[in-house]
Amino acid sequence: MMKKRNINLDIIRSIAVFSVLSVHFFLNNGFYTEIIKGKRMFVMFTMRTAFMICVPLFAILTGYLMNKKILSKTPTT
């Protein structure tokens, strides 16, 4: 019996992937070497801070999905 896929979990995973890409964008565009001055830099700082949820979000989602798993030596189909 095939379980129904939860689209909400896919949306959360997509947000986490976008957050990882955004954090790496800020890392590689010189953002960390600039002084936070002005509205534009404040908005970028706020966005970067919001995107820092990526790793905890992946960890929580993985824990949630692995919660009901049963480990066994025999493969299941």
ChimeraX attribute file (.defattr): number of C-alpha atoms within 10 A of each C-alpha:
attribute: neighborCount
match mode: 1-to-1
recipient: residues
	/A:1	4
	/A:2	4
	/A:3	5
	/A:4	6
	/A:5	8
	/A:6	8
	/A:7	9
	/A:8	9
	/A:9	13
	/A:10	12
	/A:11	11
	/A:12	15
	/A:13	17
	/A:14	12
	/A:15	17
	/A:16	21
	/A:17	16
	/A:18	13
	/A:19	21
	/A:20	17
	/A:21	14
	/A:22	18
	/A:23	18
	/A:24	11
	/A:25	13
	/A:26	15
	/A:27	13
	/A:28	10
	/A:29	9
	/A:30	9
	/A:31	15
	/A:32	11
	/A:33	8
	/A:34	8
	/A:35	9
	/A:36	14
	/A:37	8
	/A:38	8
	/A:39	9
	/A:40	10
	/A:41	14
	/A:42	13
	/A:43	12
	/A:44	14
	/A:45	16
	/A:46	11
	/A:47	15
	/A:48	19
	/A:49	11
	/A:50	13
	/A:51	19
	/A:52	15
	/A:53	15
	/A:54	20
	/A:55	14
	/A:56	11
	/A:57	17
	/A:58	17
	/A:59	11
	/A:60	11
	/A:61	17
	/A:62	12
	/A:63	11
	/A:64	12
	/A:65	11
	/A:66	10
	/A:67	9
	/A:68	8
	/A:69	8
	/A:70	6
	/A:71	7
	/A:72	7
	/A:73	5
	/A:74	6
	/A:75	6
	/A:76	5
	/A:77	4
